[in-house]
Amino acid sequence: MKQLESKHNKIYRESKMMKIFILYLVICITIPIANAFAPPAFGLGALFRPPNIKIIKSEGDADRLEEAGKFFVDAFWRGKVGGATTLSQKQAYQLERQQVAEFNKRYRRRGAVQSGRLPGNYAGRSYDSSAELVLCVNGSGDVIGCAGVEVSRIKKMDGYDSSFSGPLMSNLAVSRKYRRKGLAEDLVKATEVLARREWGYDECYLYVEKRNKPAIKLYQKLGYKTIWEDPTATTLLPTEDGRIANGKTTIVCMKKRLGGGLFSNLFG
């Protein structure tokens, strides 16, 4: 009799724990993030996230873009898949200049911007917010991660060399010291919030090299699906002999539908 009672109590406790766990998962999925650029309070990444981490906009600030460009060289170019594991002083200097110039070209705000809304089918999308570099900073204010998003022309690869306008996410990088802590996911989600809530788009796109398996795995986990591949693409690669060369690669274009709920990406 006591054995049956003990077994019953054990089953009851396990059932109660399972209900609590399911409730926790429901909360993680359904509770919206109150602050679009605050790291989520739930999920496995939150368990390992360092304290005092913030997700902020660069807002086109020249100093922030320069700092992010220098950070990006070490976080992305050093050890890039297919390239050299280390950078020579000359390579680092050359890539730093190029990256800072690229970030300024894409994300810097120059003087007064044109306000207002786009007409017709593009209503709700503002003129003055078409590009942003989102930064992840630590408690000291140092950049430890970044991701960019901009309204750009997306190739269709349909044989007619056609394209369309949409938000393109790029330049995702996280400091080696802070990897595997959920920060990459936070940065991607922050760019999606910009594209969806501030610019009014319901899809987001990205390009990634096919050989970059960890990145593709991350994007698939976050709901992105492959729509085409281009095996004729080229990319810059730092070489072991100190050069920066053009190399062949396959570019994968991925797409995610935004704001459609948990099952929004099941059907492409």
Backbone hydrogen bonds, N-H to C=O, Kabsch-Sander energy under -0.5 kcal/mol:
donor,donor_aa,acceptor,acceptor_aa,energy
5,E,1,M,-2.3
6,S,2,K,-2.7
7,K,3,Q,-2.5
8,H,4,L,-2.4
9,N,5,E,-2.3
10,K,6,S,-2.1
11,I,7,K,-2.3
12,Y,8,H,-2.3
13,R,9,N,-2.5
14,E,10,K,-2.5
15,S,11,I,-2.4
16,K,12,Y,-2.2
17,M,13,R,-2.5
18,M,14,E,-2.2
19,K,15,S,-2.0
20,I,16,K,-2.1
21,F,17,M,-2.3
22,I,18,M,-2.5
23,L,19,K,-2.3
24,Y,20,I,-2.1
25,L,21,F,-2.1
26,V,22,I,-2.3
27,I,23,L,-2.2
28,C,24,Y,-2.3
29,I,25,L,-1.9
30,T,26,V,-2.6
31,I,27,I,-2.3
34,A,32,P,-0.6
36,A,34,A,-0.6
38,A,35,N,-1.9
46,A,43,G,-0.7
47,L,43,G,-0.6
47,L,44,L,-1.1
48,F,44,L,-0.7
48,F,45,G,-1.0
49,R,45,G,-1.0
53,I,50,P,-0.6
54,K,137,V,-2.4
55,I,37,F,-1.2
56,I,54,K,-0.6
56,I,135,L,-2.9
58,S,133,L,-2.0
61,D,58,S,-1.9
65,L,61,D,-2.4
66,E,62,A,-2.1
67,E,63,D,-2.3
68,A,64,R,-2.6
69,G,65,L,-2.3
70,K,66,E,-2.1
71,F,67,E,-2.3
72,F,68,A,-2.5
73,V,69,G,-1.2
74,D,70,K,-1.1
75,A,71,F,-2.4
76,F,72,F,-2.8
77,W,72,F,-1.1
78,R,73,V,-1.8
79,G,77,W,-0.7
79,G,84,A,-1.6
80,K,77,W,-1.7
83,G,80,K,-2.9
84,A,238,P,-2.6
92,A,88,S,-2.7
93,Y,89,Q,-2.1
94,Q,90,K,-2.5
95,L,91,Q,-2.9
96,E,92,A,-2.2
97,R,93,Y,-2.1
98,Q,94,Q,-2.1
99,Q,95,L,-2.9
100,V,96,E,-2.4
101,A,97,R,-2.0
102,E,98,Q,-2.2
103,F,99,Q,-2.6
104,N,100,V,-2.3
105,K,101,A,-2.2
106,R,102,E,-2.2
107,Y,103,F,-3.0
108,R,104,N,-1.3
109,R,60,G,-0.8
111,G,109,R,-0.7
118,L,125,R,-2.1
122,Y,119,P,-1.9
123,A,120,G,-1.9
125,R,122,Y,-1.8
126,S,124,G,-0.6
127,Y,116,G,-1.5
129,S,126,S,-0.6
132,E,149,V,-2.6
134,V,132,E,-0.6
134,V,147,A,-3.1
135,L,56,I,-3.3
136,C,145,G,-2.8
137,V,54,K,-2.6
137,V,135,L,-0.5
138,N,142,D,-1.9
141,G,138,N,-2.0
144,I,136,C,-3.4
145,G,136,C,-1.1
146,C,173,A,-2.4
147,A,134,V,-2.0
148,G,170,S,-3.4
149,V,132,E,-2.2
150,E,168,L,-1.5
151,V,130,S,-2.9
152,S,150,E,-0.7
152,S,166,G,-2.9
154,I,152,S,-0.5
154,I,164,F,-3.7
155,K,153,R,-0.5
156,K,162,S,-2.4
157,M,162,S,-0.6
164,F,154,I,-1.8
166,G,152,S,-2.3
168,L,150,E,-3.0
169,M,167,P,-0.5
169,M,205,Y,-3.4
170,S,148,G,-2.6
173,A,146,C,-2.2
173,A,171,N,-0.5
175,S,144,I,-2.9
178,Y,175,S,-1.5
179,R,176,R,-1.0
181,K,178,Y,-0.5
186,D,182,G,-1.7
187,L,183,L,-2.3
188,V,184,A,-2.4
189,K,185,E,-2.5
190,A,186,D,-2.0
191,T,187,L,-1.9
192,E,188,V,-1.9
193,V,189,K,-2.1
194,L,190,A,-1.8
195,A,191,T,-2.3
196,R,192,E,-2.7
197,R,193,V,-2.5
198,E,193,V,-0.9
198,E,194,L,-1.0
199,W,194,L,-1.8
200,G,196,R,-0.7
201,Y,195,A,-2.9
204,C,256,K,-2.3
205,Y,167,P,-2.5
206,L,254,M,-1.7
207,Y,169,M,-0.7
208,V,252,V,-2.1
210,K,250,T,-3.0
212,N,209,E,-1.6
213,K,211,R,-1.9
216,I,212,N,-2.1
217,K,213,K,-2.5
218,L,214,P,-2.0
219,Y,215,A,-2.6
220,Q,216,I,-2.5
221,K,217,K,-2.0
222,L,218,L,-1.5
223,G,220,Q,-1.4
224,Y,219,Y,-2.8
225,K,255,K,-2.7
227,I,253,C,-2.9
228,W,253,C,-1.2
230,D,251,I,-2.8
233,A,230,D,-1.0
233,A,249,T,-0.6
235,T,247,G,-2.4
237,L,245,A,-2.8
239,T,243,R,-3.0
242,G,239,T,-1.6
245,A,237,L,-2.5
247,G,235,T,-3.2
247,G,245,A,-0.5
249,T,233,A,-2.4
251,I,230,D,-2.3
251,I,249,T,-0.5
252,V,208,V,-3.3
253,C,228,W,-2.7
254,M,206,L,-2.5
254,M,252,V,-0.5
255,K,225,K,-2.7
256,K,204,C,-2.3
258,L,202,D,-3.0
264,S,261,G,-1.4
266,L,263,F,-1.3
268,G,265,N,-1.0
